[in-house]
Amino acid sequence: MTAGEQYKICRDGEASSACVRGAEDEVPWQAPIDVLVDLDLEYELERAALSRSSLGATLKARLLIKLKEQYRIRRQPYMQQLAAL
């Protein structure tokens, strides 16, 4: 299940097609938040993998800075979209 998929709990405790929230039920800020959550998770996984790598400390530091800058650039339009809402 992706961050964009949300389910309601039915009275009997089981999810059914009648209980799935559709796009029409979604609040306007939910989509950018879902993307931001996915970007955050991806960034953290990449950062952790880079930190565990056997690369030299200087190269790791440069790559971490580059990764963080790319992460910031990718997040910016979604943050602006949220601010506009």
N, C-alpha and C positions, 0 to 999 in steps of 0.2 A: 504494500500500500504506500503510495506517495503522500507527501505532505498535503497535496491538494485534495486528496480523497478524504471525505469526512462522513461518518456514519452516525445515525441516531440510534439509540437503544430502544427497541420495541418493548412493549409492555411485558411480553413473555421472555424478554432477555435475549432474543435472537435477532440478528440483523436479517432483514429481508429487503427485496427490491422496493417495497413500499416505504421502507425506512431510510433509504439512501437519500442524502441531501443532493439536490440537483444544483446546477449552476445558477438557476434563477433564485435560489434561496441564499446564495453566497453574498456576503457583504462586500462592498467594493474594495475594501482594503485587504481582503483575505488572500487574493492571488499574489500581490507583491510580497506579503508576509511569507507565504509559502515558498516563493522563490528565494527570499532572503534566508530562510531556514535551510534550504537546500545548499545555497552558496556557503553559509556558515559551516555546515557539516563537511562539505567538500574541502573548504580551506583548512579546517582542523585536521582532517585526515591527511591531506597533502603535507601540512606543516609537521605533523607527527612522523610521517614517513621520511621526510627530509631530515628531521632531527635524529632519527635512528640510523640514517645512512652512514656509510664509512667514508664519506667525503671529508676533506680537510676542513678545519674550523673556519678558515677565511672564506673558502668557497661556500660553505654552508651558510655563513652569515650573509654573504652577497645574495645567494639564492633565496634565503628567507625574506630579505628586504624586497627582492623582486616579486616574490609570491604575495607578500602583503600588499604591495602597490597594485598588482593585478586584481587582487581581491577587492581592494578599495574601489578601483575603477569599475569593476563588474557590479558592485553593490550600489554605486551612486545613482543610476537612473531609478532604481526601485525605491531608494530612500527619498528621492525627489518626488516620485509618484505618491508615496505615502504622505509627504509633507503637503502636497497639493490637496489631498483628500481631507 
